[in-house]
Amino acid sequence: MATTAPLVSTIYVSSVQDSMNPTELAELLDQARRHNPQIGVTGLLLYCNGCFMQVLEGPVDAVESLYKRIAKDPSRFGRGAIEGV
């Protein structure tokens, strides 16, 4: 019987300096849809008026790594974990 890594979730909020247009949002969503399944991460991304709220769920290492990558994105500021990481 195969064992699976425990799943964790993290919820965070962040902002962008300039609001994103629909094309930029679609590109971000496409990138997430390609990358996240490869590392076993699922979640939810909400955007409104320059603010994001995101839920990431998956194996501990994958969620932590992805959150750190997002935190290094210079276009985002005001990041704060609500739960997790």
LINQUI-V238342 format. One record per residue. N is the residue number from 1. RES is the residue in one small letter. PSI is psi in radians with two decimals (NA if undefined). OMEGA is omega as a letter, one per 40 degrees, with the letter a starting at -180 (NA if undefined). Layout:
n = [N	N]
res = [RES	RES]
psi = [PSI	PSI]
omega = [OMEGA	OMEGA]
//
This chain:
n = [1	2	3	4	5	6	7	8	9	10	11	12	13	14	15	16	17	18	19	20	21	22	23	24	25	26	27	28	29	30	31	32	33	34	35	36	37	38	39	40	41	42	43	44	45	46	47	48	49	50	51	52	53	54	55	56	57	58	59	60	61	62	63	64	65	66	67	68	69	70	71	72	73	74	75	76	77	78	79	80	81	82	83	84	85]
res = [m	a	t	t	a	p	l	v	s	t	i	y	v	s	s	v	q	d	s	m	n	p	t	e	l	a	e	l	l	d	q	a	r	r	h	n	p	q	i	g	v	t	g	l	l	l	y	c	n	g	c	f	m	q	v	l	e	g	p	v	d	a	v	e	s	l	y	k	r	i	a	k	d	p	s	r	f	g	r	g	a	i	e	g	v]
psi = [2.27	2.48	2.59	2.62	2.53	2.52	2.54	2.86	2.65	2.54	2.29	2.85	2.64	2.97	2.80	2.60	-0.77	2.37	2.56	2.48	2.94	-0.62	-0.77	-0.71	-0.72	-0.69	-0.73	-0.77	-0.74	-0.74	-0.80	-0.69	-0.50	-0.77	-0.84	-0.76	-0.52	-0.48	0.11	0.39	2.37	3.11	-2.75	2.40	2.12	2.47	2.36	2.11	0.82	0.06	2.43	2.57	2.24	2.48	2.23	2.36	2.36	-2.88	2.55	-0.94	-0.71	-0.76	-0.78	-0.76	-0.79	-0.74	-0.72	-0.69	-0.75	-0.72	-0.44	-0.13	2.00	-0.25	-0.18	2.53	2.99	0.50	2.47	2.23	2.27	-0.67	2.44	-2.75	NA]
omega = [a	i	i	i	i	i	i	i	i	i	i	i	i	i	i	a	i	i	i	i	a	i	i	i	i	i	i	i	i	i	i	a	i	a	a	i	i	a	i	a	i	i	a	i	i	i	i	i	i	a	i	i	a	i	i	i	i	i	a	a	a	a	i	i	a	i	i	i	i	a	i	a	a	a	a	i	i	a	i	i	i	a	i	a	NA]
//
